[in-house]
Amino acid sequence: MKRFIEGADRTQVSLLRECVDDYVAEDNPVRVIEAFVEQLDLREIATSTRWEALPRFAEAYGEDHPDTARALAQWGKLRHKQHEYADAERLLHCALVIRVSKLPDDHPLTSTTRLNLGRVLTAIGQLTEAESLPQQTRVVLEKTCSPTSRELD
Protein backbone atom coordinates (compact mmCIF):
# COMPACT_ATOMS: atom_id res chain seq x y z
CA MET A 1 0.00 0.00 0.00
CA LYS A 2 1.42 3.36 -0.99
CA ARG A 3 1.39 6.21 1.51
CA PHE A 4 1.05 8.96 -1.06
CA ILE A 5 -1.24 9.49 -4.02
CA GLU A 6 0.92 9.91 -7.03
CA GLY A 7 -0.03 12.52 -9.56
CA ALA A 8 -2.24 14.57 -7.20
CA ASP A 9 -1.44 18.26 -7.26
CA ARG A 10 -0.44 19.42 -3.74
CA THR A 11 -1.45 22.99 -4.53
CA GLN A 12 -5.12 22.16 -5.10
CA VAL A 13 -7.73 24.45 -3.59
CA SER A 14 -9.03 23.35 -0.21
CA LEU A 15 -12.58 22.06 -0.12
CA LEU A 16 -13.23 23.85 3.19
CA ARG A 17 -13.38 27.56 3.80
CA GLU A 18 -10.21 29.19 5.09
CA CYS A 19 -11.73 31.10 7.99
CA VAL A 20 -14.23 30.21 10.71
CA ASP A 21 -15.86 33.61 10.13
CA ASP A 22 -16.98 32.29 6.75
CA TYR A 23 -19.12 29.66 8.51
CA VAL A 24 -20.78 32.01 11.03
CA ALA A 25 -23.46 34.36 9.77
CA GLU A 26 -23.21 38.06 10.63
CA ASP A 27 -26.48 37.94 12.61
CA ASN A 28 -25.50 34.83 14.62
CA PRO A 29 -25.75 35.39 18.42
CA VAL A 30 -22.20 34.12 18.86
CA ARG A 31 -21.01 37.42 17.35
CA VAL A 32 -22.26 39.21 20.49
CA ILE A 33 -20.16 36.92 22.67
CA GLU A 34 -17.17 37.42 20.41
CA ALA A 35 -17.51 41.21 20.65
CA PHE A 36 -17.75 41.02 24.45
CA VAL A 37 -14.66 38.82 24.80
CA GLU A 38 -12.65 40.99 22.42
CA GLN A 39 -13.24 44.09 24.55
CA LEU A 40 -11.99 42.35 27.73
CA ASP A 41 -8.42 42.81 28.91
CA LEU A 42 -7.74 39.12 29.53
CA ARG A 43 -4.16 39.68 30.69
CA GLU A 44 -5.34 42.09 33.39
CA ILE A 45 -8.08 39.69 34.49
CA ALA A 46 -5.61 36.80 34.76
CA THR A 47 -3.15 38.91 36.72
CA SER A 48 -5.73 40.21 39.19
CA THR A 49 -7.15 36.71 39.65
CA ARG A 50 -3.71 35.38 40.52
CA TRP A 51 -3.11 38.21 42.98
CA GLU A 52 -6.41 37.31 44.64
CA ALA A 53 -5.50 33.62 44.71
CA LEU A 54 -2.18 34.06 46.55
CA PRO A 55 -3.69 35.13 49.89
CA ARG A 56 -6.17 32.26 49.71
CA PHE A 57 -3.34 29.84 48.97
CA ALA A 58 -1.30 31.18 51.88
CA GLU A 59 -4.37 30.99 54.11
CA ALA A 60 -4.93 27.34 53.22
CA TYR A 61 -1.33 26.20 53.70
CA GLY A 62 0.11 28.92 55.90
CA GLU A 63 2.20 31.91 54.88
CA ASP A 64 5.48 30.15 55.59
CA HIS A 65 4.65 26.70 54.19
CA PRO A 66 7.00 25.25 51.54
CA ASP A 67 4.04 24.78 49.18
CA THR A 68 3.30 28.49 49.46
CA ALA A 69 6.95 29.13 48.59
CA ARG A 70 6.60 26.82 45.59
CA ALA A 71 3.57 28.75 44.32
CA LEU A 72 5.37 32.06 44.83
CA ALA A 73 8.50 30.79 43.06
CA GLN A 74 6.57 29.42 40.10
CA TRP A 75 4.60 32.60 39.68
CA GLY A 76 7.80 34.60 40.06
CA LYS A 77 9.34 32.63 37.20
CA LEU A 78 6.25 33.27 35.10
CA ARG A 79 6.38 37.01 35.79
CA HIS A 80 10.08 36.98 34.85
CA LYS A 81 9.27 35.39 31.51
CA GLN A 82 6.58 38.06 31.01
CA HIS A 83 9.22 40.74 31.70
CA GLU A 84 7.34 41.88 34.81
CA TYR A 85 10.55 42.15 36.80
CA ALA A 86 9.26 44.07 39.83
CA ASP A 87 6.60 41.41 40.49
CA ALA A 88 9.07 38.61 39.79
CA GLU A 89 11.62 40.03 42.20
CA ARG A 90 9.07 40.43 44.99
CA LEU A 91 7.60 36.94 44.51
CA LEU A 92 10.96 35.20 44.29
CA HIS A 93 12.29 37.11 47.29
CA CYS A 94 9.27 36.01 49.36
CA ALA A 95 9.73 32.42 48.18
CA LEU A 96 13.43 32.54 49.10
CA VAL A 97 12.68 33.87 52.60
CA ILE A 98 10.23 31.03 53.20
CA ARG A 99 12.56 28.38 51.80
CA VAL A 100 15.55 29.59 53.79
CA SER A 101 13.48 29.51 56.99
CA LYS A 102 11.84 26.11 56.38
CA LEU A 103 14.33 24.12 54.31
CA PRO A 104 18.02 23.45 54.81
CA ASP A 105 20.31 26.06 53.33
CA ASP A 106 21.74 23.50 50.94
CA HIS A 107 18.35 22.27 49.73
CA PRO A 108 18.08 22.22 45.92
CA LEU A 109 14.82 24.21 45.95
CA THR A 110 16.39 26.97 48.01
CA SER A 111 19.30 27.08 45.60
CA THR A 112 17.05 27.15 42.57
CA THR A 113 15.08 30.05 44.01
CA ARG A 114 18.36 31.90 44.60
CA LEU A 115 19.36 31.27 41.00
CA ASN A 116 16.02 32.49 39.63
CA LEU A 117 16.14 35.60 41.83
CA GLY A 118 19.67 36.23 40.57
CA ARG A 119 18.43 36.07 36.98
CA VAL A 120 15.71 38.63 37.72
CA LEU A 121 18.12 40.95 39.50
CA THR A 122 20.52 40.67 36.58
CA ALA A 123 17.73 41.48 34.15
CA ILE A 124 16.89 44.69 36.00
CA GLY A 125 20.52 45.70 36.34
CA GLN A 126 21.06 45.06 40.04
CA LEU A 127 24.31 43.25 39.39
CA THR A 128 25.89 43.69 42.82
CA GLU A 129 22.90 42.05 44.54
CA ALA A 130 22.69 39.33 41.90
CA GLU A 131 26.40 38.48 41.83
CA SER A 132 26.55 36.14 44.81
CA LEU A 133 23.30 34.25 44.18
CA PRO A 134 24.42 32.12 41.21
CA GLN A 135 27.72 31.32 42.94
CA GLN A 136 25.91 30.07 46.06
CA THR A 137 23.56 28.06 43.87
CA ARG A 138 26.35 26.44 41.87
CA VAL A 139 28.18 25.28 45.01
CA VAL A 140 25.05 23.80 46.57
CA LEU A 141 23.82 22.12 43.40
CA GLU A 142 27.21 20.54 42.74
CA LYS A 143 27.10 19.05 46.25
CA THR A 144 23.49 17.90 46.29
CA CYS A 145 22.45 17.08 42.74
CA SER A 146 23.73 14.61 40.24
CA PRO A 147 24.13 15.87 36.66
CA THR A 148 21.02 13.95 35.65
CA SER A 149 18.77 15.17 38.46
CA ARG A 150 15.85 17.32 37.23
CA GLU A 151 13.81 17.62 40.44
CA LEU A 152 14.15 21.39 40.61
CA ASP A 153 11.15 23.64 40.10
C-alpha positions as CSV (number, residue, x, y, z in Angstrom):
1,M,0.0,0.0,0.0
2,K,1.4,3.4,-1.0
3,R,1.4,6.2,1.5
4,F,1.1,9.0,-1.1
5,I,-1.2,9.5,-4.0
6,E,0.9,9.9,-7.0
7,G,0.0,12.5,-9.6
8,A,-2.2,14.6,-7.2
9,D,-1.4,18.3,-7.3
10,R,-0.4,19.4,-3.7
11,T,-1.5,23.0,-4.5
12,Q,-5.1,22.2,-5.1
13,V,-7.7,24.4,-3.6
14,S,-9.0,23.4,-0.2
15,L,-12.6,22.1,-0.1
16,L,-13.2,23.8,3.2
17,R,-13.4,27.6,3.8
18,E,-10.2,29.2,5.1
19,C,-11.7,31.1,8.0
20,V,-14.2,30.2,10.7
21,D,-15.9,33.6,10.1
22,D,-17.0,32.3,6.7
23,Y,-19.1,29.7,8.5
24,V,-20.8,32.0,11.0
25,A,-23.5,34.4,9.8
26,E,-23.2,38.1,10.6
27,D,-26.5,37.9,12.6
28,N,-25.5,34.8,14.6
29,P,-25.8,35.4,18.4
30,V,-22.2,34.1,18.9
31,R,-21.0,37.4,17.4
32,V,-22.3,39.2,20.5
33,I,-20.2,36.9,22.7
34,E,-17.2,37.4,20.4
35,A,-17.5,41.2,20.7
36,F,-17.8,41.0,24.5
37,V,-14.7,38.8,24.8
38,E,-12.6,41.0,22.4
39,Q,-13.2,44.1,24.5
40,L,-12.0,42.3,27.7
41,D,-8.4,42.8,28.9
42,L,-7.7,39.1,29.5
43,R,-4.2,39.7,30.7
44,E,-5.3,42.1,33.4
45,I,-8.1,39.7,34.5
46,A,-5.6,36.8,34.8
47,T,-3.2,38.9,36.7
48,S,-5.7,40.2,39.2
49,T,-7.1,36.7,39.6
50,R,-3.7,35.4,40.5
51,W,-3.1,38.2,43.0
52,E,-6.4,37.3,44.6
53,A,-5.5,33.6,44.7
54,L,-2.2,34.1,46.6
55,P,-3.7,35.1,49.9
56,R,-6.2,32.3,49.7
57,F,-3.3,29.8,49.0
58,A,-1.3,31.2,51.9
59,E,-4.4,31.0,54.1
60,A,-4.9,27.3,53.2
61,Y,-1.3,26.2,53.7
62,G,0.1,28.9,55.9
63,E,2.2,31.9,54.9
64,D,5.5,30.1,55.6
65,H,4.7,26.7,54.2
66,P,7.0,25.2,51.5
67,D,4.0,24.8,49.2
68,T,3.3,28.5,49.5
69,A,7.0,29.1,48.6
70,R,6.6,26.8,45.6
71,A,3.6,28.7,44.3
72,L,5.4,32.1,44.8
73,A,8.5,30.8,43.1
74,Q,6.6,29.4,40.1
75,W,4.6,32.6,39.7
76,G,7.8,34.6,40.1
77,K,9.3,32.6,37.2
78,L,6.2,33.3,35.1
79,R,6.4,37.0,35.8
80,H,10.1,37.0,34.9
81,K,9.3,35.4,31.5
82,Q,6.6,38.1,31.0
83,H,9.2,40.7,31.7
84,E,7.3,41.9,34.8
85,Y,10.6,42.2,36.8
86,A,9.3,44.1,39.8
87,D,6.6,41.4,40.5
88,A,9.1,38.6,39.8
89,E,11.6,40.0,42.2
90,R,9.1,40.4,45.0
91,L,7.6,36.9,44.5
92,L,11.0,35.2,44.3
93,H,12.3,37.1,47.3
94,C,9.3,36.0,49.4
95,A,9.7,32.4,48.2
96,L,13.4,32.5,49.1
97,V,12.7,33.9,52.6
98,I,10.2,31.0,53.2
99,R,12.6,28.4,51.8
100,V,15.5,29.6,53.8
101,S,13.5,29.5,57.0
102,K,11.8,26.1,56.4
103,L,14.3,24.1,54.3
104,P,18.0,23.4,54.8
105,D,20.3,26.1,53.3
106,D,21.7,23.5,50.9
107,H,18.3,22.3,49.7
108,P,18.1,22.2,45.9
109,L,14.8,24.2,45.9
110,T,16.4,27.0,48.0
111,S,19.3,27.1,45.6
112,T,17.1,27.2,42.6
113,T,15.1,30.0,44.0
114,R,18.4,31.9,44.6
115,L,19.4,31.3,41.0
116,N,16.0,32.5,39.6
117,L,16.1,35.6,41.8
118,G,19.7,36.2,40.6
119,R,18.4,36.1,37.0
120,V,15.7,38.6,37.7
121,L,18.1,41.0,39.5
122,T,20.5,40.7,36.6
123,A,17.7,41.5,34.1
124,I,16.9,44.7,36.0
125,G,20.5,45.7,36.3
126,Q,21.1,45.1,40.0
127,L,24.3,43.2,39.4
128,T,25.9,43.7,42.8
129,E,22.9,42.0,44.5
130,A,22.7,39.3,41.9
131,E,26.4,38.5,41.8
132,S,26.6,36.1,44.8
133,L,23.3,34.2,44.2
134,P,24.4,32.1,41.2
135,Q,27.7,31.3,42.9
136,Q,25.9,30.1,46.1
137,T,23.6,28.1,43.9
138,R,26.3,26.4,41.9
139,V,28.2,25.3,45.0
140,V,25.1,23.8,46.6
141,L,23.8,22.1,43.4
142,E,27.2,20.5,42.7
143,K,27.1,19.0,46.3
144,T,23.5,17.9,46.3
145,C,22.4,17.1,42.7
146,S,23.7,14.6,40.2
147,P,24.1,15.9,36.7
148,T,21.0,13.9,35.6
149,S,18.8,15.2,38.5
150,R,15.9,17.3,37.2
151,E,13.8,17.6,40.4
152,L,14.1,21.4,40.6
153,D,11.1,23.6,40.1
